[in-house]
């Protein structure tokens, strides 16, 4: 059975307990309003129609940027990427943390955009 996947989110991991300052900087830099969630864990930016969403995430590890790959079948996409040489690192809540052969981490997540599948590629 086939499935679809695409880059859904560019996630900016910020080593902080309070995203207020980070959201202020990235909002000004991107020219987009950032809205921090009630838990203070994420800040989502508006104006992402037709583009990957930008998301800030408060983390405990060193700052980095990672991609969230939105897919309508996380298990099939995980298997496909393992066959290409990626490694499964962890399962957190509803997403799967993967690592590319190049050492870059990314997450497999459920569809995030209202327009999914949109321009998602079909695999399988």
Order of alpha helices (4+ residues) and beta strands (2+ residues): beta-alpha-beta-beta-beta-beta-alpha-beta-beta-beta-beta
